[in-house]
């Protein structure tokens, strides 16, 4: 795990990136909305999320992590860990 930089992750920018991948309004991408059950995310869209995260943040999310990305909160935590950023409160 990277050393913590102390710099917080811009959560709303990440939320916007995820909403763009899902082609949904940003307000629908709540912290606890379940991707599969609530937002109808399939494996192809999960891959799109991973690609956009890598493009925007340089954080690689592998296939095993894709199955763990059940909510925005989990993606946010993966990105924060990958950046060594402070997790959002």
N, CA, C and O atoms as a CHARMM CRD file, in Angstrom:
* protein
*
  356
    1    1 UNK  N      0.84600  -1.17200   0.00000 PROA 1      0.00000
    2    1 UNK  CA     0.00000   0.00000   0.00000 PROA 1      0.00000
    3    1 UNK  C      0.89100   1.23500   0.00000 PROA 1      0.00000
    4    1 UNK  O      1.87800   1.28200   0.73500 PROA 1      0.00000
    5    2 UNK  N      0.55700   2.24400  -0.82100 PROA 2      0.00000
    6    2 UNK  CA     1.37500   3.45300  -0.85700 PROA 2      0.00000
    7    2 UNK  C      1.30800   4.19600   0.46900 PROA 2      0.00000
    8    2 UNK  O      0.33700   4.09200   1.21800 PROA 2      0.00000
    9    3 UNK  N      2.36900   4.94900   0.73600 PROA 3      0.00000
   10    3 UNK  CA     2.37700   5.77600   1.92900 PROA 3      0.00000
   11    3 UNK  C      1.32000   6.86100   1.79800 PROA 3      0.00000
   12    3 UNK  O      1.12200   7.41800   0.71800 PROA 3      0.00000
   13    4 UNK  N      0.64400   7.15900   2.89900 PROA 4      0.00000
   14    4 UNK  CA    -0.40600   8.18100   2.89400 PROA 4      0.00000
   15    4 UNK  C      0.20600   9.55200   2.63900 PROA 4      0.00000
   16    4 UNK  O      1.19300   9.93000   3.26800 PROA 4      0.00000
   17    5 UNK  N     -0.38800  10.28400   1.71500 PROA 5      0.00000
   18    5 UNK  CA     0.10600  11.61500   1.38500 PROA 5      0.00000
   19    5 UNK  C     -0.50900  12.67900   2.26700 PROA 5      0.00000
   20    5 UNK  O      0.00300  13.79500   2.35000 PROA 5      0.00000
   21    6 UNK  N     -1.60400  12.34000   2.92600 PROA 6      0.00000
   22    6 UNK  CA    -2.31000  13.32100   3.73500 PROA 6      0.00000
   23    6 UNK  C     -3.26600  14.15900   2.90700 PROA 6      0.00000
   24    6 UNK  O     -4.08900  14.89100   3.45600 PROA 6      0.00000
   25    7 UNK  N     -3.16300  14.05700   1.59800 PROA 7      0.00000
   26    7 UNK  CA    -4.03800  14.80600   0.70000 PROA 7      0.00000
   27    7 UNK  C     -5.34200  14.03200   0.52800 PROA 7      0.00000
   28    7 UNK  O     -5.31700  12.84300   0.21000 PROA 7      0.00000
   29    8 UNK  N     -6.47300  14.69000   0.73300 PROA 8      0.00000
   30    8 UNK  CA    -7.73700  13.96800   0.58100 PROA 8      0.00000
   31    8 UNK  C     -8.08700  13.73300  -0.88800 PROA 8      0.00000
   32    8 UNK  O     -7.70200  14.50300  -1.76800 PROA 8      0.00000
   33    9 UNK  N     -8.80800  12.67800  -1.12300 PROA 9      0.00000
   34    9 UNK  CA    -9.31300  12.35900  -2.45400 PROA 9      0.00000
   35    9 UNK  C    -10.51100  13.25400  -2.75200 PROA 9      0.00000
   36    9 UNK  O    -11.37400  13.43000  -1.89200 PROA 9      0.00000
   37   10 UNK  N    -10.57900  13.82200  -3.95200 PROA 10     0.00000
   38   10 UNK  CA   -11.74300  14.61400  -4.36700 PROA 10     0.00000
   39   10 UNK  C    -12.87700  13.63500  -4.69500 PROA 10     0.00000
   40   10 UNK  O    -12.98800  13.14200  -5.81700 PROA 10     0.00000
   41   11 UNK  N    -13.70000  13.37100  -3.70300 PROA 11     0.00000
   42   11 UNK  CA   -14.73900  12.36000  -3.79600 PROA 11     0.00000
   43   11 UNK  C    -15.78400  12.72500  -4.84600 PROA 11     0.00000
   44   11 UNK  O    -16.26100  11.85200  -5.57100 PROA 11     0.00000
   45   12 UNK  N    -16.13800  13.98200  -4.93500 PROA 12     0.00000
   46   12 UNK  CA   -17.17200  14.37900  -5.89900 PROA 12     0.00000
   47   12 UNK  C    -16.67700  14.25900  -7.33900 PROA 12     0.00000
   48   12 UNK  O    -17.46500  13.95700  -8.23500 PROA 12     0.00000
   49   13 UNK  N    -15.39100  14.49000  -7.57500 PROA 13     0.00000
   50   13 UNK  CA   -14.83700  14.28000  -8.91600 PROA 13     0.00000
   51   13 UNK  C    -14.89400  12.79200  -9.26200 PROA 13     0.00000
   52   13 UNK  O    -15.27000  12.42300 -10.37500 PROA 13     0.00000
   53   14 UNK  N    -14.52300  11.94300  -8.30900 PROA 14     0.00000
   54   14 UNK  CA   -14.59000  10.50100  -8.53800 PROA 14     0.00000
   55   14 UNK  C    -16.03100  10.07800  -8.78100 PROA 14     0.00000
   56   14 UNK  O    -16.29400   9.25900  -9.66100 PROA 14     0.00000
   57   15 UNK  N    -16.96500  10.62500  -8.01300 PROA 15     0.00000
   58   15 UNK  CA   -18.37800  10.30000  -8.19800 PROA 15     0.00000
   59   15 UNK  C    -18.81600  10.66700  -9.61700 PROA 15     0.00000
   60   15 UNK  O    -19.57300   9.92800 -10.24800 PROA 15     0.00000
   61   16 UNK  N    -18.34400  11.79700 -10.11100 PROA 16     0.00000
   62   16 UNK  CA   -18.66700  12.23700 -11.46700 PROA 16     0.00000
   63   16 UNK  C    -18.08200  11.28700 -12.51400 PROA 16     0.00000
   64   16 UNK  O    -18.73800  10.98400 -13.51100 PROA 16     0.00000
   65   17 UNK  N    -16.86700  10.82300 -12.29300 PROA 17     0.00000
   66   17 UNK  CA   -16.23100   9.85900 -13.20800 PROA 17     0.00000
   67   17 UNK  C    -17.05400   8.57400 -13.26400 PROA 17     0.00000
   68   17 UNK  O    -17.30600   8.04000 -14.34400 PROA 17     0.00000
   69   18 UNK  N    -17.46800   8.08400 -12.10700 PROA 18     0.00000
   70   18 UNK  CA   -18.26000   6.84800 -12.03800 PROA 18     0.00000
   71   18 UNK  C    -19.62800   7.05800 -12.69000 PROA 18     0.00000
   72   18 UNK  O    -20.09400   6.20200 -13.44100 PROA 18     0.00000
   73   19 UNK  N    -20.26900   8.19100 -12.40600 PROA 19     0.00000
   74   19 UNK  CA   -21.57600   8.49100 -13.01200 PROA 19     0.00000
   75   19 UNK  C    -21.45200   8.53700 -14.52800 PROA 19     0.00000
   76   19 UNK  O    -22.34800   8.07500 -15.23400 PROA 19     0.00000
   77   20 UNK  N    -20.36600   9.08100 -15.03500 PROA 20     0.00000
   78   20 UNK  CA   -20.14100   9.11400 -16.48000 PROA 20     0.00000
   79   20 UNK  C    -20.02100   7.72300 -17.07200 PROA 20     0.00000
   80   20 UNK  O    -20.55100   7.45100 -18.14900 PROA 20     0.00000
   81   21 UNK  N    -19.31800   6.83400 -16.36200 PROA 21     0.00000
   82   21 UNK  CA   -19.18000   5.45200 -16.83600 PROA 21     0.00000
   83   21 UNK  C    -20.52800   4.74600 -16.84100 PROA 21     0.00000
   84   21 UNK  O    -20.79800   3.90000 -17.69300 PROA 21     0.00000
   85   22 UNK  N    -21.37500   5.10800 -15.87000 PROA 22     0.00000
   86   22 UNK  CA   -22.69100   4.47000 -15.75400 PROA 22     0.00000
   87   22 UNK  C    -23.75200   5.16300 -16.59800 PROA 22     0.00000
   88   22 UNK  O    -24.86300   4.65500 -16.74300 PROA 22     0.00000
   89   23 UNK  N    -23.41200   6.32000 -17.15300 PROA 23     0.00000
   90   23 UNK  CA   -24.35800   7.13200 -17.90800 PROA 23     0.00000
   91   23 UNK  C    -25.59500   7.45500 -17.05400 PROA 23     0.00000
   92   23 UNK  O    -26.73700   7.32800 -17.49700 PROA 23     0.00000
   93   24 UNK  N    -25.31500   7.87900 -15.81100 PROA 24     0.00000
   94   24 UNK  CA   -26.36200   8.22800 -14.85300 PROA 24     0.00000
   95   24 UNK  C    -26.10100   9.62400 -14.30200 PROA 24     0.00000
   96   24 UNK  O    -24.96500  10.09700 -14.32600 PROA 24     0.00000
   97   25 UNK  N    -27.14300  10.28700 -13.80500 PROA 25     0.00000
   98   25 UNK  CA   -26.92000  11.54400 -13.09700 PROA 25     0.00000
   99   25 UNK  C    -26.08000  11.29000 -11.84200 PROA 25     0.00000
  100   25 UNK  O    -26.23300  10.26600 -11.17700 PROA 25     0.00000
  101   26 UNK  N    -25.21200  12.21500 -11.53800 PROA 26     0.00000
  102   26 UNK  CA   -24.28800  12.03400 -10.42200 PROA 26     0.00000
  103   26 UNK  C    -25.01200  11.79700  -9.09500 PROA 26     0.00000
  104   26 UNK  O    -24.49000  11.10100  -8.22400 PROA 26     0.00000
  105   27 UNK  N    -26.21100  12.37200  -8.93400 PROA 27     0.00000
  106   27 UNK  CA   -26.91500  12.19800  -7.67000 PROA 27     0.00000
  107   27 UNK  C    -27.40400  10.77500  -7.44700 PROA 27     0.00000
  108   27 UNK  O    -27.72900  10.40800  -6.31800 PROA 27     0.00000
  109   28 UNK  N    -27.46500   9.96500  -8.50000 PROA 28     0.00000
  110   28 UNK  CA   -27.86900   8.56300  -8.33800 PROA 28     0.00000
  111   28 UNK  C    -26.72800   7.68500  -7.82900 PROA 28     0.00000
  112   28 UNK  O    -26.96200   6.57300  -7.35400 PROA 28     0.00000
  113   29 UNK  N    -25.50000   8.18100  -7.92700 PROA 29     0.00000
  114   29 UNK  CA   -24.33800   7.41400  -7.48400 PROA 29     0.00000
  115   29 UNK  C    -24.06100   7.78000  -6.02300 PROA 29     0.00000
  116   29 UNK  O    -23.13000   8.52000  -5.70700 PROA 29     0.00000
  117   30 UNK  N    -24.90100   7.23700  -5.15500 PROA 30     0.00000
  118   30 UNK  CA   -24.74900   7.48600  -3.72100 PROA 30     0.00000
  119   30 UNK  C    -23.68400   6.55400  -3.15900 PROA 30     0.00000
  120   30 UNK  O    -23.29800   5.58000  -3.80500 PROA 30     0.00000
  121   31 UNK  N    -23.21500   6.85600  -1.96000 PROA 31     0.00000
  122   31 UNK  CA   -22.16900   6.03800  -1.34700 PROA 31     0.00000
  123   31 UNK  C    -22.55600   4.57200  -1.24600 PROA 31     0.00000
  124   31 UNK  O    -21.72100   3.68900  -1.44000 PROA 31     0.00000
  125   32 UNK  N    -23.82300   4.31300  -0.94200 PROA 32     0.00000
  126   32 UNK  CA   -24.23400   2.94200  -0.66100 PROA 32     0.00000
  127   32 UNK  C    -25.14100   2.30200  -1.70600 PROA 32     0.00000
  128   32 UNK  O    -25.60500   1.17800  -1.51500 PROA 32     0.00000
  129   33 UNK  N    -25.39700   3.00300  -2.80900 PROA 33     0.00000
  130   33 UNK  CA   -26.18400   2.37800  -3.88200 PROA 33     0.00000
  131   33 UNK  C    -25.38800   1.18700  -4.40900 PROA 33     0.00000
  132   33 UNK  O    -24.22000   1.31700  -4.77500 PROA 33     0.00000
  133   34 UNK  N    -26.03100   0.04100  -4.43900 PROA 34     0.00000
  134   34 UNK  CA   -25.35700  -1.17100  -4.91300 PROA 34     0.00000
  135   34 UNK  C    -25.32500  -1.14400  -6.44000 PROA 34     0.00000
  136   34 UNK  O    -26.35700  -0.99900  -7.09400 PROA 34     0.00000
  137   35 UNK  N    -24.12700  -1.28600  -6.99100 PROA 35     0.00000
  138   35 UNK  CA   -23.97300  -1.19300  -8.44100 PROA 35     0.00000
  139   35 UNK  C    -24.86300  -2.19100  -9.16900 PROA 35     0.00000
  140   35 UNK  O    -25.64100  -1.81600 -10.04500 PROA 35     0.00000
  141   36 UNK  N    -24.74500  -3.44900  -8.80700 PROA 36     0.00000
  142   36 UNK  CA   -25.45700  -4.49900  -9.53800 PROA 36     0.00000
  143   36 UNK  C    -26.96400  -4.43100  -9.28800 PROA 36     0.00000
  144   36 UNK  O    -27.75600  -4.41600 -10.23000 PROA 36     0.00000
  145   37 UNK  N    -27.34500  -4.39100  -8.03600 PROA 37     0.00000
  146   37 UNK  CA   -28.76200  -4.47400  -7.68800 PROA 37     0.00000
  147   37 UNK  C    -29.51300  -3.17000  -7.92600 PROA 37     0.00000
  148   37 UNK  O    -30.62600  -3.19300  -8.45000 PROA 37     0.00000
  149   38 UNK  N    -28.92800  -2.03200  -7.55300 PROA 38     0.00000
  150   38 UNK  CA   -29.63100  -0.75100  -7.63100 PROA 38     0.00000
  151   38 UNK  C    -29.39200   0.00400  -8.93800 PROA 38     0.00000
  152   38 UNK  O    -30.28800   0.67600  -9.44800 PROA 38     0.00000
  153   39 UNK  N    -28.17700  -0.11200  -9.47300 PROA 39     0.00000
  154   39 UNK  CA   -27.81600   0.68100 -10.65800 PROA 39     0.00000
  155   39 UNK  C    -27.67000  -0.16200 -11.92400 PROA 39     0.00000
  156   39 UNK  O    -27.30900   0.35600 -12.98100 PROA 39     0.00000
  157   40 UNK  N    -27.95200  -1.47100 -11.81300 PROA 40     0.00000
  158   40 UNK  CA   -27.94700  -2.39400 -12.94500 PROA 40     0.00000
  159   40 UNK  C    -26.61900  -2.43300 -13.70200 PROA 40     0.00000
  160   40 UNK  O    -26.58900  -2.43800 -14.93200 PROA 40     0.00000
  161   41 UNK  N    -25.53000  -2.46100 -12.94600 PROA 41     0.00000
  162   41 UNK  CA   -24.19300  -2.53100 -13.52400 PROA 41     0.00000
  163   41 UNK  C    -23.86400  -3.99000 -13.83700 PROA 41     0.00000
  164   41 UNK  O    -23.97900  -4.86300 -12.97700 PROA 41     0.00000
  165   42 UNK  N    -23.45200  -4.24000 -15.08500 PROA 42     0.00000
  166   42 UNK  CA   -23.02100  -5.58400 -15.46000 PROA 42     0.00000
  167   42 UNK  C    -21.48800  -5.61100 -15.54700 PROA 42     0.00000
  168   42 UNK  O    -20.82700  -4.61600 -15.25400 PROA 42     0.00000
  169   43 UNK  N    -20.93900  -6.74800 -15.94800 PROA 43     0.00000
  170   43 UNK  CA   -19.48300  -6.89500 -15.97300 PROA 43     0.00000
  171   43 UNK  C    -18.82200  -5.94800 -16.97600 PROA 43     0.00000
  172   43 UNK  O    -17.70900  -5.48000 -16.73600 PROA 43     0.00000
  173   44 UNK  N    -19.47600  -5.66500 -18.07300 PROA 44     0.00000
  174   44 UNK  CA   -18.91200  -4.74400 -19.06500 PROA 44     0.00000
  175   44 UNK  C    -18.83800  -3.32100 -18.50100 PROA 44     0.00000
  176   44 UNK  O    -17.84600  -2.61900 -18.69900 PROA 44     0.00000
  177   45 UNK  N    -19.86900  -2.91300 -17.81600 PROA 45     0.00000
  178   45 UNK  CA   -19.86500  -1.57100 -17.21100 PROA 45     0.00000
  179   45 UNK  C    -18.85900  -1.52200 -16.06500 PROA 45     0.00000
  180   45 UNK  O    -18.21500  -0.49300 -15.86300 PROA 45     0.00000
  181   46 UNK  N    -18.71000  -2.60700 -15.31500 PROA 46     0.00000
  182   46 UNK  CA   -17.68400  -2.66200 -14.27100 PROA 46     0.00000
  183   46 UNK  C    -16.30300  -2.44800 -14.86400 PROA 46     0.00000
  184   46 UNK  O    -15.47000  -1.74600 -14.29000 PROA 46     0.00000
  185   47 UNK  N    -16.06900  -3.05700 -16.01600 PROA 47     0.00000
  186   47 UNK  CA   -14.79700  -2.87500 -16.70900 PROA 47     0.00000
  187   47 UNK  C    -14.62200  -1.42000 -17.13400 PROA 47     0.00000
  188   47 UNK  O    -13.52400  -0.87400 -17.03000 PROA 47     0.00000
  189   48 UNK  N    -15.68700  -0.79100 -17.60800 PROA 48     0.00000
  190   48 UNK  CA   -15.64000   0.62700 -17.98600 PROA 48     0.00000
  191   48 UNK  C    -15.29600   1.49200 -16.77600 PROA 48     0.00000
  192   48 UNK  O    -14.51700   2.43800 -16.89500 PROA 48     0.00000
  193   49 UNK  N    -15.86100   1.18100 -15.62900 PROA 49     0.00000
  194   49 UNK  CA   -15.52700   1.90300 -14.40300 PROA 49     0.00000
  195   49 UNK  C    -14.03100   1.77700 -14.12200 PROA 49     0.00000
  196   49 UNK  O    -13.35800   2.77100 -13.84700 PROA 49     0.00000
  197   50 UNK  N    -13.51700   0.55500 -14.19300 PROA 50     0.00000
  198   50 UNK  CA   -12.10200   0.31600 -13.92400 PROA 50     0.00000
  199   50 UNK  C    -11.21100   1.08900 -14.88900 PROA 50     0.00000
  200   50 UNK  O    -10.19800   1.65800 -14.48000 PROA 50     0.00000
  201   51 UNK  N    -11.58400   1.11300 -16.16800 PROA 51     0.00000
  202   51 UNK  CA   -10.80100   1.83700 -17.18200 PROA 51     0.00000
  203   51 UNK  C    -10.79700   3.33000 -16.87700 PROA 51     0.00000
  204   51 UNK  O     -9.74800   3.97300 -16.92400 PROA 51     0.00000
  205   52 UNK  N    -11.96200   3.88000 -16.56500 PROA 52     0.00000
  206   52 UNK  CA   -12.03600   5.32000 -16.28300 PROA 52     0.00000
  207   52 UNK  C    -11.28200   5.69100 -15.01400 PROA 52     0.00000
  208   52 UNK  O    -10.66600   6.75500 -14.94600 PROA 52     0.00000
  209   53 UNK  N    -11.32600   4.83100 -14.01900 PROA 53     0.00000
  210   53 UNK  CA   -10.55900   5.09600 -12.79400 PROA 53     0.00000
  211   53 UNK  C     -9.07300   5.11000 -13.11900 PROA 53     0.00000
  212   53 UNK  O     -8.34500   5.99200 -12.66300 PROA 53     0.00000
  213   54 UNK  N     -8.62100   4.14200 -13.90200 PROA 54     0.00000
  214   54 UNK  CA    -7.19800   4.08800 -14.25500 PROA 54     0.00000
  215   54 UNK  C     -6.79200   5.30100 -15.09000 PROA 54     0.00000
  216   54 UNK  O     -5.72500   5.87400 -14.86800 PROA 54     0.00000
  217   55 UNK  N     -7.63000   5.69500 -16.04400 PROA 55     0.00000
  218   55 UNK  CA    -7.32900   6.86300 -16.87900 PROA 55     0.00000
  219   55 UNK  C     -7.26200   8.14800 -16.06400 PROA 55     0.00000
  220   55 UNK  O     -6.38700   8.98400 -16.29100 PROA 55     0.00000
  221   56 UNK  N     -8.17300   8.30800 -15.12400 PROA 56     0.00000
  222   56 UNK  CA    -8.26800   9.55000 -14.36100 PROA 56     0.00000
  223   56 UNK  C     -7.34700   9.61300 -13.14600 PROA 56     0.00000
  224   56 UNK  O     -6.92700  10.69400 -12.73400 PROA 56     0.00000
  225   57 UNK  N     -7.04000   8.46000 -12.58100 PROA 57     0.00000
  226   57 UNK  CA    -6.28400   8.45400 -11.32900 PROA 57     0.00000
  227   57 UNK  C     -4.99400   7.64300 -11.37800 PROA 57     0.00000
  228   57 UNK  O     -4.18200   7.71500 -10.45500 PROA 57     0.00000
  229   58 UNK  N     -4.79900   6.87200 -12.44700 PROA 58     0.00000
  230   58 UNK  CA    -3.60300   6.04800 -12.54000 PROA 58     0.00000
  231   58 UNK  C     -3.62500   4.86300 -11.59300 PROA 58     0.00000
  232   58 UNK  O     -2.59000   4.24700 -11.33900 PROA 58     0.00000
  233   59 UNK  N     -4.79200   4.54500 -11.07400 PROA 59     0.00000
  234   59 UNK  CA    -4.94200   3.42300 -10.13900 PROA 59     0.00000
  235   59 UNK  C     -5.49300   2.23400 -10.91300 PROA 59     0.00000
  236   59 UNK  O     -6.57700   2.29800 -11.49200 PROA 59     0.00000
  237   60 UNK  N     -4.72700   1.15100 -10.91200 PROA 60     0.00000
  238   60 UNK  CA    -5.14400  -0.06300 -11.62100 PROA 60     0.00000
  239   60 UNK  C     -6.04000  -0.88600 -10.71100 PROA 60     0.00000
  240   60 UNK  O     -5.69400  -1.17700  -9.56600 PROA 60     0.00000
  241   61 UNK  N     -7.18700  -1.25200 -11.23700 PROA 61     0.00000
  242   61 UNK  CA    -8.10200  -2.13300 -10.52100 PROA 61     0.00000
  243   61 UNK  C     -8.14300  -3.44400 -11.29300 PROA 61     0.00000
  244   61 UNK  O     -8.56600  -3.47500 -12.44800 PROA 61     0.00000
  245   62 UNK  N     -7.70100  -4.53100 -10.65400 PROA 62     0.00000
  246   62 UNK  CA    -7.65600  -5.80400 -11.36900 PROA 62     0.00000
  247   62 UNK  C     -9.01500  -6.51400 -11.31400 PROA 62     0.00000
  248   62 UNK  O     -9.93500  -6.08900 -10.61600 PROA 62     0.00000
  249   63 UNK  N     -9.10500  -7.59700 -12.06700 PROA 63     0.00000
  250   63 UNK  CA   -10.38800  -8.29700 -12.20300 PROA 63     0.00000
  251   63 UNK  C    -10.95300  -8.78600 -10.87300 PROA 63     0.00000
  252   63 UNK  O    -12.16600  -8.74700 -10.66700 PROA 63     0.00000
  253   64 UNK  N    -10.09300  -9.24200  -9.97500 PROA 64     0.00000
  254   64 UNK  CA   -10.59600  -9.71300  -8.68000 PROA 64     0.00000
  255   64 UNK  C    -11.20300  -8.56200  -7.88600 PROA 64     0.00000
  256   64 UNK  O    -12.15400  -8.76300  -7.13100 PROA 64     0.00000
  257   65 UNK  N    -10.66100  -7.36300  -8.05000 PROA 65     0.00000
  258   65 UNK  CA   -11.21300  -6.20400  -7.35300 PROA 65     0.00000
  259   65 UNK  C    -12.53500  -5.76100  -7.97400 PROA 65     0.00000
  260   65 UNK  O    -13.38200  -5.19200  -7.28600 PROA 65     0.00000
  261   66 UNK  N    -12.71600  -6.01700  -9.26400 PROA 66     0.00000
  262   66 UNK  CA   -13.96700  -5.64100  -9.92400 PROA 66     0.00000
  263   66 UNK  C    -15.16900  -6.26900  -9.22000 PROA 66     0.00000
  264   66 UNK  O    -16.21500  -5.63500  -9.08100 PROA 66     0.00000
  265   67 UNK  N    -15.01600  -7.49400  -8.78600 PROA 67     0.00000
  266   67 UNK  CA   -16.13300  -8.15200  -8.11700 PROA 67     0.00000
  267   67 UNK  C    -16.39200  -7.56200  -6.73200 PROA 67     0.00000
  268   67 UNK  O    -17.49400  -7.68700  -6.19800 PROA 67     0.00000
  269   68 UNK  N    -15.38200  -6.92300  -6.15300 PROA 68     0.00000
  270   68 UNK  CA   -15.52800  -6.29100  -4.84300 PROA 68     0.00000
  271   68 UNK  C    -16.17200  -4.90300  -4.94400 PROA 68     0.00000
  272   68 UNK  O    -16.62500  -4.35600  -3.93900 PROA 68     0.00000
  273   69 UNK  N    -16.21400  -4.33900  -6.14000 PROA 69     0.00000
  274   69 UNK  CA   -16.71900  -2.98100  -6.30900 PROA 69     0.00000
  275   69 UNK  C    -18.24200  -2.96700  -6.30400 PROA 69     0.00000
  276   69 UNK  O    -18.87200  -2.70900  -7.33000 PROA 69     0.00000
  277   70 UNK  N    -18.81700  -3.24200  -5.16600 PROA 70     0.00000
  278   70 UNK  CA   -20.26100  -3.31600  -5.07800 PROA 70     0.00000
  279   70 UNK  C    -20.94400  -1.98000  -4.88400 PROA 70     0.00000
  280   70 UNK  O    -22.13000  -1.84000  -5.18200 PROA 70     0.00000
  281   71 UNK  N    -20.20300  -0.98600  -4.38200 PROA 71     0.00000
  282   71 UNK  CA   -20.77500   0.34200  -4.13900 PROA 71     0.00000
  283   71 UNK  C    -19.72400   1.40300  -4.45800 PROA 71     0.00000
  284   71 UNK  O    -18.53500   1.10800  -4.57500 PROA 71     0.00000
  285   72 UNK  N    -20.18600   2.63200  -4.59600 PROA 72     0.00000
  286   72 UNK  CA   -19.27000   3.74100  -4.80900 PROA 72     0.00000
  287   72 UNK  C    -18.27900   3.84100  -3.65400 PROA 72     0.00000
  288   72 UNK  O    -17.09800   4.11400  -3.86800 PROA 72     0.00000
  289   73 UNK  N    -18.75200   3.62200  -2.44300 PROA 73     0.00000
  290   73 UNK  CA   -17.88300   3.70200  -1.26200 PROA 73     0.00000
  291   73 UNK  C    -16.68300   2.75600  -1.40400 PROA 73     0.00000
  292   73 UNK  O    -15.56300   3.12500  -1.05400 PROA 73     0.00000
  293   74 UNK  N    -16.90900   1.55300  -1.91000 PROA 74     0.00000
  294   74 UNK  CA   -15.81400   0.59100  -2.07600 PROA 74     0.00000
  295   74 UNK  C    -14.83500   1.04100  -3.15400 PROA 74     0.00000
  296   74 UNK  O    -13.62400   0.88300  -2.99700 PROA 74     0.00000
  297   75 UNK  N    -15.35200   1.60000  -4.24800 PROA 75     0.00000
  298   75 UNK  CA   -14.47100   2.11800  -5.29800 PROA 75     0.00000
  299   75 UNK  C    -13.65500   3.28200  -4.74000 PROA 75     0.00000
  300   75 UNK  O    -12.44900   3.37100  -4.97000 PROA 75     0.00000
  301   76 UNK  N    -14.32100   4.16800  -4.00900 PROA 76     0.00000
  302   76 UNK  CA   -13.64500   5.31800  -3.40700 PROA 76     0.00000
  303   76 UNK  C    -12.49100   4.85100  -2.51900 PROA 76     0.00000
  304   76 UNK  O    -11.39600   5.41100  -2.57400 PROA 76     0.00000
  305   77 UNK  N    -12.73700   3.83000  -1.70300 PROA 77     0.00000
  306   77 UNK  CA   -11.69400   3.32800  -0.81500 PROA 77     0.00000
  307   77 UNK  C    -10.54200   2.69900  -1.58700 PROA 77     0.00000
  308   77 UNK  O     -9.38400   2.87100  -1.20600 PROA 77     0.00000
  309   78 UNK  N    -10.83300   1.97200  -2.66600 PROA 78     0.00000
  310   78 UNK  CA    -9.78900   1.38200  -3.50300 PROA 78     0.00000
  311   78 UNK  C     -8.91600   2.47100  -4.13800 PROA 78     0.00000
  312   78 UNK  O     -7.69100   2.35700  -4.17500 PROA 78     0.00000
  313   79 UNK  N     -9.56700   3.52500  -4.63500 PROA 79     0.00000
  314   79 UNK  CA    -8.83100   4.61800  -5.26900 PROA 79     0.00000
  315   79 UNK  C     -7.98500   5.35100  -4.22900 PROA 79     0.00000
  316   79 UNK  O     -6.81200   5.63400  -4.47200 PROA 79     0.00000
  317   80 UNK  N     -8.57100   5.65600  -3.07900 PROA 80     0.00000
  318   80 UNK  CA    -7.81300   6.33000  -2.01900 PROA 80     0.00000
  319   80 UNK  C     -6.60000   5.51100  -1.61400 PROA 80     0.00000
  320   80 UNK  O     -5.51000   6.05800  -1.44900 PROA 80     0.00000
  321   81 UNK  N     -6.77900   4.19400  -1.45100 PROA 81     0.00000
  322   81 UNK  CA    -5.65200   3.32200  -1.10200 PROA 81     0.00000
  323   81 UNK  C     -4.59300   3.34200  -2.20300 PROA 81     0.00000
  324   81 UNK  O     -3.39800   3.43500  -1.92300 PROA 81     0.00000
  325   82 UNK  N     -5.04100   3.25400  -3.45800 PROA 82     0.00000
  326   82 UNK  CA    -4.11800   3.24400  -4.58700 PROA 82     0.00000
  327   82 UNK  C     -3.31500   4.53200  -4.71600 PROA 82     0.00000
  328   82 UNK  O     -2.16300   4.51600  -5.15000 PROA 82     0.00000
  329   83 UNK  N     -3.93000   5.64000  -4.33800 PROA 83     0.00000
  330   83 UNK  CA    -3.25400   6.94200  -4.40700 PROA 83     0.00000
  331   83 UNK  C     -2.45900   7.26400  -3.14500 PROA 83     0.00000
  332   83 UNK  O     -1.63900   8.18200  -3.13100 PROA 83     0.00000
  333   84 UNK  N     -2.70900   6.50700  -2.10100 PROA 84     0.00000
  334   84 UNK  CA    -2.11100   6.85600  -0.82500 PROA 84     0.00000
  335   84 UNK  C     -2.74700   8.10200  -0.24600 PROA 84     0.00000
  336   84 UNK  O     -2.14700   8.79900   0.57100 PROA 84     0.00000
  337   85 UNK  N     -3.98200   8.37800  -0.68300 PROA 85     0.00000
  338   85 UNK  CA    -4.70300   9.55300  -0.21800 PROA 85     0.00000
  339   85 UNK  C     -5.42400   9.22300   1.07000 PROA 85     0.00000
  340   85 UNK  O     -5.64600   8.06100   1.40700 PROA 85     0.00000
  341   86 UNK  N     -5.78200  10.27200   1.77400 PROA 86     0.00000
  342   86 UNK  CA    -6.57400  10.08400   2.97500 PROA 86     0.00000
  343   86 UNK  C     -7.97900   9.66900   2.56100 PROA 86     0.00000
  344   86 UNK  O     -8.57600  10.30100   1.69000 PROA 86     0.00000
  345   87 UNK  N     -8.51400   8.62200   3.17000 PROA 87     0.00000
  346   87 UNK  CA    -9.88000   8.22300   2.84600 PROA 87     0.00000
  347   87 UNK  C    -10.86100   9.30500   3.28300 PROA 87     0.00000
  348   87 UNK  O    -10.62600  10.02300   4.25400 PROA 87     0.00000
  349   88 UNK  N    -11.93400   9.40300   2.56700 PROA 88     0.00000
  350   88 UNK  CA   -12.95400  10.40300   2.89900 PROA 88     0.00000
  351   88 UNK  C    -13.65400  10.00700   4.18000 PROA 88     0.00000
  352   88 UNK  O    -13.74900   8.82900   4.52400 PROA 88     0.00000
  353   89 UNK  N    -14.13600  11.00900   4.87200 PROA 89     0.00000
  354   89 UNK  CA   -14.83900  10.74300   6.13100 PROA 89     0.00000
  355   89 UNK  C    -16.22900  10.21500   5.84500 PROA 89     0.00000
  356   89 UNK  O    -16.98400   9.92800   6.77500 PROA 89     0.00000
